[in-house]
Amino acid sequence: MGGGVRLQNSTGCCPKNSTSSCQPRPCGDYGNLFTAYSSNPYAEFNFFMDPFAAYQVINSGIPVTLVPLDATNTIPITEEFFETFEKNQHTYEAQYCFKSLKIIRDTLFGDQFYTSYFMWDSFMSGVATSIMKKRQNHQGENEFAEMVYINITVVTSNMPYGISDGSNPFIDGRTTPKFNLEKTGVHSGHVHTRLHDPFCVIKNGRGKCQDGYTEEVVGHRGVPVRVAVRAKPNQNPKSTLDREFFVSFLDVLNQRENSGLFNFSTQFPHYSGKLHKPDLRSKKLGKNVVFDMDMSAGDFIALIYLLKLPVKEINLKAIIVSPTGWANAATIDSVYDLLHMMGRDDIPVGLGEVSAMNQSDPVFSAVGDCKYNKVIPQGSGGFLDSDTLYGLSRSLPRSPRRYTAENSVKFGAPRDTDHPELRQPLALEVWDSVVKSLDPGSKVTILTNGPLTNIAKIVLADKNMTNVIKAIVVGGHINHDKTDKGNVINVPSNKFAELNMFLDPLAAKTVLSSELNITLIPLGAQRKVSAFPTILKRLHITKQTPEAIFAKRLLSRLRSLKKTHPRYKHMDIFLGEILGAVILGGESSVLNSTFEVRNIKVNATGYESVDGQIVIDEKQGKSVKVLENVDPLAYYNVFANRVNDEKQSAVVGSFDEQRRLWSTPSNGQWRTQDLRIVGAFICFIPIFIYFLYNYT
C-alpha cells in the first residue's frame, strides 16, 4: 500500500453544503502530504518516508501489486457505512474497531470526515487476502479492486541532476556515491529536506518537489506494476453500502469463528476501575513540587524516588511530560500505572509540546522540524521506552487512567466524544490547575529532568516568577578544560553539549536567562554516580519493596544492554538523572555535596555544532548554583534505602497481584454462579478419587 499514480486527489476538498470552518487544502493533487503540500503535492506518505527504499522494491524484479491512493481514495468512510457499522458490533474486535473509528470521527476532520477519511490499510488487507485465496492468480483478480498494469518509477530526487547542494546523503561529500549510484543519475538531484524546503516551495504556486512520487512513465525508465485503480461497487443494488469491501469487512469482523475470547471487562469481571487516592487532609504537607520529565528510564526511576519521599517533606502536586525527549504520547500510560501502584492517582499528569521551541510548523503546528530530537539514538535510547521500560511496565498494576484521544468541543474538537471527561490534559493546563490550588503565599519548586520546553512555556507565562520559588535542572555540561566532552553522541561536531540542553536549546536559553532561581545538576556531577554494579549491589542486599524490585529490574536491563550491544553504550547517563530527585529530597549533607555559583549562558544560535553548549560568562551570564561534587557511595546508599523503605510503599505491588484481586468479587461476596462453580468442583472431587482408586 503506497504511492499515488493517476490520482486527482479529492482529500481536503470541501463537501457540498459544508460550513465555513472547512478550509480546502490539497484539492486535486496526486499525493496526500497534508503537512507539506506547499513543497510536495505529489508524494504519498508511505513512499515519501523512504523514496529510495520504495524505488529499490519496485525495481527489484519481484512481482509487485500496488494499492495506491488511486484505489483507497475511492472507498471513503461514508455516513451509511458508519451507521451500519454502529449497528453491527457482535464481536469484541468489531466493538474495538468501531470505538477507534468513532474517536477519529469525533475528534478529527470536522465536516470533512466522510469525504476525507478512507479505509486505507483495511482495504489493502482485503485486496491482498482476496488475491492470495486464488492460486495461480497472476493477474491479481480479487473481489474488491479493479486492477491494471501501469509502467511506473519512484522519484527519489529532483532535477537538475548531478549538482551537489548538500541535501543528498547518497552523493554529497562522497568520493564514490553510496550504493554505487551514478553521479549524474536520477538519484543525484536535490532531496526534499524539510517540510517547507525553500528549494521545493514556489511562491503563489504548487510545490515542485516530487520525492516519493510514483510517476507513470514510458519505456525503460519504469517497471510494469499491477496497480489497484478503484474499489469495486457493491453487487447488491439494494444495499445501503456502496462498496463490495464494506460488506465483507463487516461480515468478517463479526464472524464468531476466530473471534476474540474476551475483552478486558470479560477477562476481569470484577475489575472496578477504582482509583487509589490518599487522604491528605489531616496531614501537614511539605514543599510543593512539580516534576517535569521526558520519560527516559532515569526519569522514571527518579519519579519512584519522589513518590517515596514523605509527604510532610515533599508534596508532589503534578507531573508534566515532555515528548520532545525520549517519549511518545502513549508511554504516558507508564506514568499513570506507576502512580496507581504507589496509591497516588490524585496526582495530575500533563502532556507537553511535541516540538522544541520555534520548531513546530507555522502552517500545521501538530508537526515540526526534527532538527534536534533526531539525535536521540534510535533503536537504543530512543526506543528505550518500548523495548525496555515500556515492556517492563507491563508488570505494573494497570491504572484506570490512560492516555486517550477523548475530547470535547470545549477544547477544540468538532464534537464531544463519548467520554470527554477522560481527555488527556496538556502540560500548561495542569500547571494552571496547580497554581490555582496553591495557598496564599505558597510557591512551587520545579524539578526538570528533560528538555526545558515545558519550563520555558511556564517562564514566558510568568516572567516575574510569582508562583515558582526555584527550579532544579538536571542537565547541561560545564566544560572546564576543553577535554571533558558532552553526550550528544550523534552530532560529532558538537563536542561539549549535554542532551537535554541540545534537544531544545532555545528553551534552555529562555530558562537560564530568566528570573528563575536555578540549581543546576550538570553532566559532570551525574557521571560521578553512574556505576551500575554498585547501585545494583546496594539494591540487591536490602529488603525489597515492589518499587525497588521494579527499579532493580530496569537498571539490570540497562546494564545488560550496555554490556552486550554497542548501540546502548550510553545507558549509564540514566543513572545520573536520579540525582536531582535525591538533592530535592534534602539529602545534600548526607551526600557531602558541594556547590559553586557560576555565571553561565546557553548557546542557541541555530548551528548544531554549538547549540546547547553552556559557556561561562562572568559579565552577562545568569548566576546559577551548580552541583560540583557528590559522594557516590553515599548516593547509592541513600537511593537504595529510600526505595526499600516500607513507608509509602506500593498499594498494589504488580499486575499479577492486581489480577488476583480482580479474580474475586470486589465486595468479598461470592455470586450465585461462583458458588455453583465451586460446588460443582467440590462434588467432582470424590467422584475423581473413586475412579482413580478403582482404576488403580
NORKA-V276130 format. One record per backbone hydrogen bond with DSSP energy under -1.0 kcal/mol. CO is the residue of the C=O (numbers start at 1). NH is the residue of the N-H. Records with the same first field share a line. If there is no record, write none. Layout:
BEGIN
CO = NH / NH
END
This chain:
BEGIN
3 = 69
9 = 28
10 = 13
15 = 18
19 = 22
26 = 29
29 = 9
32 = 34
33 = 36
36 = 39 / 40
39 = 209
41 = 31
43 = 32
44 = 48
45 = 49
50 = 54
51 = 55
52 = 56
53 = 57
54 = 58
55 = 59
57 = 60
64 = 226
66 = 228
68 = 71 / 72
69 = 73
71 = 74
72 = 75
75 = 119
78 = 82
79 = 83
80 = 84
81 = 85
82 = 86
83 = 87
85 = 88
91 = 95
92 = 96
93 = 97
94 = 98
95 = 99
96 = 100
97 = 101
98 = 102
99 = 103
100 = 104
101 = 105
102 = 106
103 = 107
104 = 108
106 = 415
108 = 110
109 = 112
110 = 113
112 = 115 / 116
113 = 117
117 = 77
119 = 122
120 = 124
121 = 125
122 = 126
123 = 127
124 = 128
125 = 129
126 = 130
127 = 131
128 = 132
129 = 133
131 = 134
136 = 138
137 = 140
144 = 232
146 = 229
148 = 227
150 = 225
151 = 217
152 = 223
153 = 215
155 = 212
158 = 190
168 = 172
170 = 178
171 = 174
177 = 180
178 = 181
182 = 185
185 = 188
190 = 158
194 = 197
197 = 200 / 201
200 = 208
202 = 205
210 = 213
213 = 155 / 215
215 = 153
219 = 222
223 = 152
225 = 150
226 = 66
227 = 148
230 = 146
232 = 244
236 = 239
242 = 234
243 = 247
244 = 248
245 = 249
246 = 250
247 = 251
248 = 252
249 = 253
250 = 254
252 = 255
256 = 259
263 = 267
264 = 268
268 = 271
276 = 345
280 = 283
287 = 315
288 = 445
289 = 317
290 = 447
291 = 320
292 = 449
293 = 322
296 = 300
297 = 301
298 = 302
299 = 303
300 = 304
301 = 305
302 = 306
303 = 307
310 = 313 / 314
311 = 286
313 = 287
315 = 289
318 = 291
319 = 350
320 = 293
321 = 352
328 = 331
329 = 332
330 = 333
331 = 334
332 = 336
333 = 337
334 = 338
335 = 339
336 = 340
337 = 341
338 = 342
339 = 344
340 = 343
341 = 651 / 652
344 = 347
348 = 319
350 = 321
351 = 427
356 = 359
359 = 369
364 = 367
367 = 361
370 = 374
372 = 375
373 = 376
377 = 380 / 382
381 = 384
383 = 386 / 387
384 = 388 / 389
385 = 390
388 = 392
389 = 393
391 = 394
392 = 395
393 = 396
395 = 655
407 = 417
408 = 411 / 413
409 = 412
419 = 422
420 = 423
425 = 351
426 = 430
427 = 431
428 = 432
429 = 433
430 = 434
431 = 435
432 = 436
433 = 437
435 = 438
439 = 442
444 = 469
445 = 290
446 = 472
447 = 292
448 = 474
452 = 456
453 = 457
454 = 458
455 = 459
456 = 460
457 = 461
458 = 462
462 = 465
467 = 444
470 = 446
471 = 519
472 = 448
473 = 521
476 = 523
483 = 485
487 = 489
488 = 491
491 = 494
495 = 486
497 = 487
498 = 502
499 = 503
504 = 508
505 = 509
506 = 510
507 = 511
508 = 512
511 = 514
517 = 471
518 = 625
519 = 473
520 = 627
521 = 475
522 = 526
523 = 527
526 = 529
531 = 535
532 = 536
533 = 537
534 = 538
535 = 539
536 = 540
537 = 541
545 = 549
546 = 550
547 = 551
548 = 552
549 = 553
550 = 554
551 = 555
552 = 556
553 = 557
554 = 558
555 = 559
556 = 560
557 = 561
558 = 562
559 = 563
560 = 564
561 = 565
565 = 568
566 = 569
568 = 571
570 = 573
571 = 574
575 = 578
576 = 579
578 = 582
579 = 583
580 = 584
581 = 585
582 = 587
583 = 586
587 = 591
588 = 593
589 = 592
591 = 631
594 = 628 / 629
596 = 626
598 = 624
599 = 617
600 = 622
601 = 615
603 = 612
607 = 610 / 611
610 = 613
613 = 603
615 = 601
617 = 621
622 = 600
624 = 598
625 = 520
626 = 596
629 = 594
631 = 635
632 = 636
633 = 637
634 = 638
635 = 639
636 = 640
637 = 641
638 = 642
639 = 643
640 = 644
642 = 645
646 = 649
654 = 658
655 = 659
656 = 660
657 = 661
658 = 662
661 = 664
665 = 668
671 = 675
672 = 676
673 = 677
674 = 678
675 = 679
676 = 680
677 = 681
678 = 682
679 = 683
680 = 684
681 = 685
684 = 688
685 = 689
686 = 690
687 = 691
688 = 692
689 = 693
690 = 694
691 = 695
692 = 696
END
